[in-house]
Amino acid sequence: MKKILIATTNKDKYQVVTYLLDKAGLSKNKYLYYSLDDINYDGPDKKEQGSINDRAKEKALVVKQYLPYNDFEYIVGIDDGIFIKGALQENIKDYVGKILYEDYLADGEDYAFYRGYCIIAKDGTMYETRTKTPYIYKSKEDAEYKEYSYPLSQVSVPVGNDVAVSELSTEEGNEYAWNNSKDQLLELMEKIKEK
């Protein structure tokens, strides 16, 4: 089977991105998925700069450069931003503490996560897109910040729902992400198939 490397050590991000790409057409029936942890990646963990798309591209390129042997059909760089209070913030980490512990948002306030994707094929061809998933804020008094997870899932309620993502089943959370990402991801898959 061909292999796909998702350039992340974040287990939650890896799980949802794998689900989305599988559903978009890079099927688990044809591809084996790996995270950086799965391959014991020991390349640099550089602080990326620029837009979420620039940072997704940089992640994929750095990982590709530092792989001792690239036997992956695709390397997928991903990076997230948050549209909050009328502006896209390129680094969610700068806002996690404020959102979880400092009443930065009011209950019922809307925001959205943006995700940049850069898929580098074995031949070096790059494919890029960006998705947007909207949420409503719902405060949680005992929210926890856990490294390599999605701490904001505890306070992010899918539009049209009344419970946070962390209280949904994995399938429900993934389907919500899919319903808000599928147009961009299916378009991206069409570009990959054209090659």
C-alpha positions as CSV (number, residue, x, y, z in Angstrom):
1,M,0.0,0.0,0.0
2,K,1.1,3.6,-0.6
3,K,1.8,5.8,2.4
4,I,0.8,9.2,3.6
5,L,2.6,11.2,6.3
6,I,0.6,13.8,8.3
7,A,3.3,16.2,9.5
8,T,2.0,16.5,13.1
9,T,2.6,15.1,16.6
10,N,-0.8,16.3,17.7
11,K,-2.9,13.1,18.1
12,D,-6.3,14.9,17.9
13,K,-5.2,16.8,14.8
14,Y,-3.8,13.7,13.2
15,Q,-7.1,11.8,13.9
16,V,-9.4,14.4,12.3
17,V,-7.2,15.2,9.3
18,T,-6.8,11.5,8.6
19,Y,-10.6,11.1,8.7
20,L,-11.1,14.1,6.4
21,L,-8.6,13.1,3.8
22,D,-9.9,9.5,3.8
23,K,-13.4,10.7,3.3
24,A,-12.2,13.2,0.6
25,G,-10.7,10.4,-1.5
26,L,-7.3,9.4,-0.1
27,S,-8.9,6.2,1.2
28,K,-7.5,4.1,4.0
29,N,-8.3,1.2,1.7
30,K,-5.5,2.4,-0.6
31,Y,-3.2,4.3,1.8
32,L,-1.5,3.8,5.1
33,Y,-1.5,6.9,7.3
34,Y,1.4,7.9,9.6
35,S,2.1,10.8,12.0
36,L,5.5,12.1,12.9
37,D,5.3,10.1,16.1
38,D,4.7,6.9,14.1
39,I,8.0,7.3,12.2
40,N,10.1,8.6,15.1
41,Y,10.8,11.9,13.2
42,D,13.7,13.7,14.7
43,G,14.0,16.7,12.4
44,P,13.8,20.3,13.6
45,D,10.6,21.6,15.0
46,K,10.9,25.1,13.6
47,K,8.7,28.0,14.5
48,E,6.8,28.7,11.3
49,Q,5.9,32.2,10.2
50,G,3.4,33.8,7.8
51,S,-0.1,32.8,7.0
52,I,-1.6,29.4,7.9
53,N,-1.1,28.3,4.4
54,D,2.6,29.4,4.4
55,R,3.1,27.6,7.7
56,A,1.4,24.4,6.5
57,K,3.7,24.5,3.4
58,E,6.8,25.1,5.6
59,K,5.9,22.2,7.8
60,A,5.6,19.8,4.9
61,L,8.8,21.0,3.2
62,V,10.9,20.8,6.4
63,V,9.6,17.3,7.1
64,K,10.3,16.2,3.5
65,Q,13.8,17.7,3.7
66,Y,14.7,15.9,6.9
67,L,13.3,12.4,6.2
68,P,16.2,10.0,5.8
69,Y,14.3,8.2,3.1
70,N,11.0,9.4,1.6
71,D,8.8,6.5,0.7
72,F,5.6,8.5,1.2
73,E,3.3,9.2,-1.7
74,Y,2.1,12.4,0.0
75,I,3.4,14.5,2.9
76,V,0.6,16.6,4.4
77,G,1.5,19.9,6.2
78,I,-1.4,21.4,8.2
79,D,-1.6,24.5,10.3
80,D,-4.5,26.1,12.1
81,G,-5.7,29.7,12.7
82,I,-8.7,31.2,14.4
83,F,-11.1,33.9,13.2
84,I,-12.0,35.7,16.3
85,K,-13.4,39.1,17.1
86,G,-13.5,40.0,13.4
87,A,-9.9,39.0,12.5
88,L,-8.0,35.9,11.4
89,Q,-5.3,35.2,14.0
90,E,-2.6,33.0,12.5
91,N,-1.5,31.4,15.8
92,I,-4.2,29.8,17.9
93,K,-1.8,29.1,20.7
94,D,-1.6,32.8,21.5
95,Y,-5.4,32.7,22.3
96,V,-5.9,29.4,24.0
97,G,-5.3,30.6,27.6
98,K,-7.3,33.8,27.0
99,I,-10.3,31.8,25.7
100,L,-10.1,29.0,28.3
101,Y,-9.3,31.1,31.4
102,E,-9.6,34.9,30.9
103,D,-13.2,35.4,29.6
104,Y,-11.9,36.6,26.3
105,L,-15.2,35.4,24.6
106,A,-18.7,35.7,25.9
107,D,-21.0,32.7,25.9
108,G,-22.7,32.5,22.5
109,E,-20.0,34.4,20.7
110,D,-19.1,32.9,17.3
111,Y,-15.7,32.2,15.9
112,A,-14.2,29.8,13.4
113,F,-11.1,27.6,13.0
114,Y,-9.3,27.9,9.7
115,R,-7.0,25.1,8.6
116,G,-4.3,25.4,5.9
117,Y,-3.3,22.2,4.0
118,C,-0.3,21.7,1.9
119,I,0.1,18.3,0.3
120,I,3.4,17.5,-1.3
121,A,3.4,14.6,-3.7
122,K,6.4,12.3,-4.1
123,D,7.3,14.1,-7.4
124,G,7.3,17.4,-5.6
125,T,4.0,18.8,-6.8
126,M,2.2,20.9,-4.2
127,Y,-1.5,21.1,-3.6
128,E,-2.9,23.7,-1.2
129,T,-6.3,24.7,0.3
130,R,-7.8,26.3,3.3
131,T,-10.9,25.2,5.2
132,K,-13.2,27.0,7.7
133,T,-15.2,25.4,10.5
134,P,-17.5,27.7,12.6
135,Y,-18.3,27.3,16.3
136,I,-20.1,29.0,19.2
137,Y,-18.3,29.7,22.5
138,K,-19.7,28.0,25.6
139,S,-17.6,28.6,28.8
140,K,-16.5,25.7,30.9
141,E,-15.3,26.3,34.4
142,D,-13.0,23.3,34.7
143,A,-11.4,23.4,31.2
144,E,-8.0,21.9,30.9
145,Y,-5.0,22.8,28.7
146,K,-3.4,19.6,27.5
147,E,-0.4,19.7,25.2
148,Y,-0.8,18.0,21.8
149,S,-4.6,18.1,22.0
150,Y,-7.4,20.4,21.1
151,P,-8.1,22.2,24.4
152,L,-10.6,24.5,22.7
153,S,-12.8,21.5,21.9
154,Q,-14.0,21.8,25.5
155,V,-15.6,25.3,24.8
156,S,-16.3,25.0,21.0
157,V,-19.9,24.1,20.2
158,P,-20.8,23.2,16.6
159,V,-23.3,25.6,15.1
160,G,-26.8,24.1,15.5
161,N,-25.7,21.9,18.5
162,D,-25.8,22.5,22.2
163,V,-22.8,20.6,23.5
164,A,-19.1,21.2,23.0
165,V,-17.0,19.1,20.6
166,S,-15.3,17.3,23.5
167,E,-18.7,15.9,24.5
168,L,-19.6,14.6,21.1
169,S,-18.5,11.2,19.8
170,T,-15.4,11.2,17.6
171,E,-17.7,10.4,14.7
172,E,-20.0,13.4,15.3
173,G,-17.1,15.8,15.7
174,N,-15.4,14.5,12.5
175,E,-18.7,14.7,10.6
176,Y,-19.1,18.3,11.6
177,A,-15.6,19.1,10.4
178,W,-16.3,17.2,7.2
179,N,-19.5,19.0,6.5
180,N,-17.7,22.3,6.8
181,S,-14.5,21.3,4.9
182,K,-15.8,18.9,2.2
183,D,-16.1,21.4,-0.7
184,Q,-12.5,22.6,-0.4
185,L,-11.1,19.1,0.2
186,L,-13.0,17.5,-2.7
187,E,-11.8,20.3,-4.9
188,L,-8.2,19.6,-3.7
189,M,-8.7,15.9,-4.5
190,E,-9.8,16.8,-8.0
191,K,-6.5,18.6,-8.5
192,I,-4.5,15.7,-7.3
193,K,-6.4,13.3,-9.6
194,E,-5.8,15.5,-12.6
195,K,-2.0,15.1,-12.2
